[in-house]
């Protein structure tokens, strides 16, 4: 039997309020890693593999993380052993609902936004909503990856809306739903504002972007992070910066390890309800 270090069990519900995550009345800061051995396009499902998952949790604890992000799951598999072990170790799950077989086609999104696709998304929600340490769902990851695929944005937002409404209509507890965007300079801010507008059940609970710009040797200003912080100051929902690479200056609050530690760095409110091209 695997025994884990005495971490506080990850069972308190995490919600968003204004520009931050909260566990009850306590601010919650996401410190996590991407956990998808072999990459997101492979058939491996790490949290359905109890042996591998329990082995790796010990390493997660050494890193001091409180969250793992998983890109691909089999929603027909049993995940009890791994999810319970993660919870016992004080670790939450942020889960992508798309898979290599069921996802939006960025080049031609309309046909891929269909009943079969949504049924798979909803089945993933059904499979994980009951775990107390399911922190959040991603409705998409880098669906828009350049300025020519911006037209897919309404479909990303539609999936986000559908997921939020489905969670409510099924009577599940509140589980935040957000989108993980590519770091595309031409539409990064437009997408951020587009996902943070409209009625409450249409808006994202949080916004994330995958960023690889601050690679060592570099700095806060050389990487352009000073401009990103300036742009996002005043944003109204929590922001996760994910997939950051190895940085050398570990005294800097933005520095992360080679394991791609995430951080949540929330800002205050600014809103726009149009996607400008």
VEXGULUM-31760 format. One record per residue (C-alpha): residue number from 1; x, y, z. Coordinates in steps of 0.5 Angstrom, whole numbers, plus 500, padded with zeros to 3 digits. Layout:
+-----+-----+-----+-----+
| seq |  px |  py |  pz |
+-----+-----+-----+-----+
| NUM |   X |   Y |   Z |
...
+-----+-----+-----+-----+
END
This chain:
+-----+-----+-----+-----+
| seq |  px |  py |  pz |
+-----+-----+-----+-----+
|   1 | 500 | 500 | 500 |
|   2 | 503 | 507 | 498 |
|   3 | 503 | 512 | 504 |
|   4 | 504 | 519 | 502 |
|   5 | 507 | 525 | 506 |
|   6 | 502 | 528 | 511 |
|   7 | 499 | 534 | 506 |
|   8 | 492 | 537 | 508 |
|   9 | 487 | 533 | 504 |
|  10 | 484 | 536 | 497 |
|  11 | 477 | 536 | 498 |
|  12 | 475 | 543 | 500 |
|  13 | 471 | 546 | 494 |
|  14 | 475 | 551 | 489 |
|  15 | 471 | 557 | 486 |
|  16 | 472 | 563 | 483 |
|  17 | 471 | 570 | 485 |
|  18 | 473 | 576 | 482 |
|  19 | 480 | 575 | 479 |
|  20 | 482 | 570 | 484 |
|  21 | 481 | 562 | 486 |
|  22 | 478 | 561 | 493 |
|  23 | 477 | 555 | 498 |
|  24 | 472 | 557 | 502 |
|  25 | 474 | 564 | 505 |
|  26 | 482 | 563 | 503 |
|  27 | 485 | 565 | 497 |
|  28 | 488 | 559 | 493 |
|  29 | 494 | 559 | 489 |
|  30 | 495 | 554 | 483 |
|  31 | 502 | 551 | 483 |
|  32 | 502 | 545 | 479 |
|  33 | 504 | 541 | 473 |
|  34 | 502 | 538 | 466 |
|  35 | 501 | 531 | 467 |
|  36 | 501 | 527 | 461 |
|  37 | 506 | 522 | 460 |
|  38 | 508 | 521 | 452 |
|  39 | 504 | 528 | 450 |
|  40 | 497 | 530 | 450 |
|  41 | 496 | 526 | 443 |
|  42 | 498 | 519 | 445 |
|  43 | 493 | 514 | 448 |
|  44 | 496 | 514 | 455 |
|  45 | 491 | 516 | 460 |
|  46 | 495 | 517 | 467 |
|  47 | 490 | 518 | 472 |
|  48 | 487 | 511 | 470 |
|  49 | 493 | 508 | 471 |
|  50 | 493 | 507 | 478 |
|  51 | 500 | 504 | 479 |
|  52 | 504 | 509 | 475 |
|  53 | 499 | 515 | 478 |
|  54 | 501 | 513 | 485 |
|  55 | 508 | 512 | 484 |
|  56 | 508 | 519 | 481 |
|  57 | 504 | 522 | 486 |
|  58 | 510 | 522 | 491 |
|  59 | 514 | 526 | 486 |
|  60 | 509 | 531 | 486 |
|  61 | 509 | 532 | 493 |
|  62 | 517 | 533 | 493 |
|  63 | 515 | 539 | 488 |
|  64 | 510 | 542 | 493 |
|  65 | 505 | 542 | 487 |
|  66 | 497 | 542 | 489 |
|  67 | 494 | 541 | 482 |
|  68 | 496 | 537 | 476 |
|  69 | 493 | 538 | 469 |
|  70 | 491 | 532 | 465 |
|  71 | 490 | 533 | 457 |
|  72 | 487 | 526 | 455 |
|  73 | 482 | 522 | 459 |
|  74 | 478 | 516 | 458 |
|  75 | 471 | 517 | 461 |
|  76 | 469 | 510 | 461 |
|  77 | 475 | 508 | 465 |
|  78 | 475 | 508 | 473 |
|  79 | 479 | 513 | 476 |
|  80 | 477 | 512 | 483 |
|  81 | 484 | 510 | 485 |
|  82 | 488 | 515 | 482 |
|  83 | 483 | 521 | 484 |
|  84 | 483 | 519 | 491 |
|  85 | 490 | 518 | 492 |
|  86 | 491 | 525 | 489 |
|  87 | 486 | 528 | 494 |
|  88 | 490 | 524 | 500 |
|  89 | 496 | 528 | 498 |
|  90 | 493 | 535 | 497 |
|  91 | 493 | 535 | 490 |
|  92 | 487 | 537 | 485 |
|  93 | 486 | 536 | 478 |
|  94 | 485 | 541 | 472 |
|  95 | 482 | 537 | 466 |
|  96 | 481 | 538 | 459 |
|  97 | 475 | 535 | 456 |
|  98 | 477 | 534 | 449 |
|  99 | 481 | 528 | 446 |
| 100 | 485 | 527 | 440 |
| 101 | 478 | 523 | 437 |
| 102 | 473 | 528 | 440 |
| 103 | 475 | 536 | 439 |
| 104 | 473 | 542 | 435 |
| 105 | 477 | 542 | 428 |
| 106 | 480 | 549 | 428 |
| 107 | 480 | 550 | 421 |
| 108 | 473 | 548 | 420 |
| 109 | 469 | 548 | 427 |
| 110 | 462 | 548 | 425 |
| 111 | 461 | 540 | 423 |
| 112 | 466 | 538 | 429 |
| 113 | 461 | 542 | 434 |
| 114 | 456 | 536 | 434 |
| 115 | 452 | 532 | 438 |
| 116 | 457 | 526 | 438 |
| 117 | 462 | 531 | 440 |
| 118 | 458 | 534 | 446 |
| 119 | 456 | 528 | 449 |
| 120 | 463 | 526 | 450 |
| 121 | 465 | 532 | 453 |
| 122 | 459 | 531 | 458 |
| 123 | 461 | 524 | 459 |
| 124 | 467 | 527 | 462 |
| 125 | 464 | 532 | 466 |
| 126 | 459 | 526 | 469 |
| 127 | 466 | 522 | 470 |
| 128 | 469 | 527 | 474 |
| 129 | 464 | 532 | 477 |
| 130 | 463 | 527 | 483 |
| 131 | 471 | 527 | 485 |
| 132 | 472 | 533 | 491 |
| 133 | 479 | 534 | 488 |
| 134 | 476 | 536 | 481 |
| 135 | 478 | 543 | 481 |
| 136 | 476 | 545 | 474 |
| 137 | 475 | 543 | 467 |
| 138 | 478 | 546 | 460 |
| 139 | 473 | 547 | 455 |
| 140 | 479 | 547 | 450 |
| 141 | 486 | 548 | 449 |
| 142 | 490 | 552 | 443 |
| 143 | 484 | 551 | 438 |
| 144 | 486 | 558 | 436 |
| 145 | 493 | 558 | 434 |
| 146 | 494 | 563 | 429 |
| 147 | 490 | 569 | 427 |
| 148 | 487 | 565 | 421 |
| 149 | 483 | 561 | 426 |
| 150 | 480 | 566 | 430 |
| 151 | 473 | 564 | 427 |
| 152 | 473 | 558 | 431 |
| 153 | 472 | 563 | 437 |
| 154 | 465 | 563 | 438 |
| 155 | 465 | 555 | 438 |
| 156 | 470 | 555 | 443 |
| 157 | 465 | 560 | 447 |
| 158 | 459 | 555 | 446 |
| 159 | 463 | 549 | 448 |
| 160 | 464 | 553 | 455 |
| 161 | 457 | 555 | 455 |
| 162 | 454 | 548 | 454 |
| 163 | 459 | 546 | 459 |
| 164 | 457 | 551 | 465 |
| 165 | 450 | 550 | 463 |
| 166 | 450 | 542 | 463 |
| 167 | 454 | 542 | 470 |
| 168 | 448 | 547 | 473 |
| 169 | 442 | 543 | 470 |
| 170 | 445 | 536 | 472 |
| 171 | 445 | 539 | 479 |
| 172 | 453 | 538 | 480 |
| 173 | 457 | 543 | 485 |
| 174 | 460 | 549 | 482 |
| 175 | 466 | 547 | 478 |
| 176 | 470 | 552 | 474 |
| 177 | 470 | 552 | 467 |
| 178 | 476 | 556 | 463 |
| 179 | 479 | 556 | 456 |
| 180 | 487 | 555 | 455 |
| 181 | 489 | 559 | 449 |
| 182 | 495 | 559 | 445 |
| 183 | 500 | 565 | 446 |
| 184 | 498 | 569 | 439 |
| 185 | 500 | 576 | 440 |
| 186 | 495 | 578 | 434 |
| 187 | 489 | 575 | 438 |
| 188 | 491 | 574 | 445 |
| 189 | 487 | 580 | 448 |
| 190 | 481 | 579 | 444 |
| 191 | 480 | 572 | 446 |
| 192 | 481 | 574 | 453 |
| 193 | 476 | 579 | 453 |
| 194 | 471 | 575 | 448 |
| 195 | 471 | 569 | 454 |
| 196 | 470 | 574 | 459 |
| 197 | 464 | 577 | 456 |
| 198 | 456 | 576 | 456 |
| 199 | 451 | 573 | 461 |
| 200 | 454 | 569 | 467 |
| 201 | 453 | 562 | 464 |
| 202 | 456 | 564 | 457 |
| 203 | 463 | 567 | 461 |
| 204 | 469 | 563 | 463 |
| 205 | 470 | 562 | 470 |
| 206 | 478 | 563 | 468 |
| 207 | 482 | 564 | 463 |
| 208 | 489 | 561 | 461 |
| 209 | 494 | 562 | 456 |
| 210 | 500 | 557 | 454 |
| 211 | 507 | 561 | 454 |
| 212 | 514 | 559 | 452 |
| 213 | 517 | 566 | 451 |
| 214 | 521 | 567 | 458 |
| 215 | 526 | 562 | 457 |
| 216 | 533 | 562 | 460 |
| 217 | 537 | 567 | 459 |
| 218 | 532 | 572 | 459 |
| 219 | 528 | 577 | 464 |
| 220 | 522 | 580 | 465 |
| 221 | 522 | 585 | 460 |
| 222 | 526 | 582 | 455 |
| 223 | 521 | 576 | 454 |
| 224 | 516 | 581 | 454 |
| 225 | 512 | 579 | 460 |
| 226 | 512 | 586 | 462 |
| 227 | 507 | 588 | 457 |
| 228 | 503 | 582 | 458 |
| 229 | 502 | 584 | 465 |
| 230 | 501 | 591 | 463 |
| 231 | 495 | 588 | 458 |
| 232 | 492 | 584 | 463 |
| 233 | 492 | 589 | 469 |
| 234 | 485 | 590 | 470 |
| 235 | 482 | 583 | 467 |
| 236 | 476 | 581 | 471 |
| 237 | 477 | 573 | 472 |
| 238 | 483 | 569 | 474 |
| 239 | 489 | 568 | 470 |
| 240 | 493 | 561 | 469 |
| 241 | 499 | 562 | 465 |
| 242 | 501 | 555 | 463 |
| 243 | 506 | 551 | 460 |
| 244 | 512 | 555 | 462 |
| 245 | 519 | 553 | 460 |
| 246 | 525 | 552 | 465 |
| 247 | 527 | 559 | 468 |
| 248 | 534 | 560 | 471 |
| 249 | 532 | 565 | 477 |
| 250 | 528 | 562 | 482 |
| 251 | 528 | 568 | 486 |
| 252 | 523 | 571 | 481 |
| 253 | 516 | 570 | 483 |
| 254 | 514 | 568 | 476 |
| 255 | 520 | 563 | 475 |
| 256 | 518 | 556 | 475 |
| 257 | 521 | 549 | 475 |
| 258 | 523 | 545 | 469 |
| 259 | 517 | 541 | 470 |
| 260 | 512 | 547 | 468 |
| 261 | 510 | 549 | 474 |
| 262 | 503 | 553 | 473 |
| 263 | 502 | 559 | 478 |
| 264 | 495 | 563 | 478 |
| 265 | 497 | 571 | 478 |
| 266 | 490 | 574 | 478 |
| 267 | 488 | 581 | 476 |
| 268 | 482 | 586 | 477 |
| 269 | 477 | 587 | 472 |
| 270 | 476 | 590 | 465 |
| 271 | 471 | 587 | 460 |
| 272 | 469 | 587 | 453 |
| 273 | 464 | 584 | 450 |
| 274 | 466 | 583 | 442 |
| 275 | 471 | 579 | 439 |
| 276 | 475 | 584 | 435 |
| 277 | 479 | 582 | 429 |
+-----+-----+-----+-----+
END
